[in-house]
Amino acid sequence: MVGNDRRGFQRLRLAKPILALLDGQNALILDVGISGAFVEHYGQPKEGDRFMLMFRWKGNDVEFVCEVAHTIVVRKTSGAEISHSGLRFVQPVGEAEARLNDMVATFVGKVLAAQKANAGATQPSASAALIDLGGARRSRARGYLSCRLQNGKWSSSMTDSADQPKDGFAVAAYEDDEDLQSLRDAYQNADEEGRRLIRLVAELSVRTVKKV
């Protein structure tokens, strides 16, 4: 299940909202991450209420049972209230989790590629490494690798914690050296938003680790 993890995950701020259905009613996904979404929708739910959220990615339905983490009414129209709600993913339907991971990795790869272009192609690109994280090796090892950049130097250590450090990123222990070096280079040269996005996609790798 997705919703048992209480750690704070990163969310991707969408330049263009994603059209969705929340219990069959039109809604807009404003931000999305691997553990939840920030949604504009009709009605005024209560914290803890559960809904079915559905949207499309590459022609396929992506559907989750969601729980309201927080909500606020942002405006009222004649006969309707419009709210912004933070939804926590509780249970994926079918292949929803894999499709969500693919969507987030693709979006973040595009953002980082655009940052690289805006920087005059001086930043290393991590797009391929990001999308490949947690690939064919996902069934091999348990545990995590925490990579931290402190005073201009990288340190790496094995850890049992899947939390993302504020001065680096954490991935599954089985990620190979080439992908890790690509991520380190991209992180070191990225701005704060780029670093946040790298941590977001590193969470995709973290989520593939089998729990003991």
Secondary structure, DSSP 8 states (H G I E B T S, - for coil): --TT--S----EEEEEEEEEEETTEEEEEEEE-SSEEEEEEES---TT-EEEEEEEETTEEEEEEEEEEEEEEEEEETTEEEEEEEEEEEEEETTHHHHHHHHHHHHHHHHHHHHHHHTTS-S---HHHHHHTTSTTTTT--SEEEEEEETTEEEEEEES-----TTEEEEETT--HHHHHHHHHHHHHS-HHHHHHHHHHHHHHHTTS---
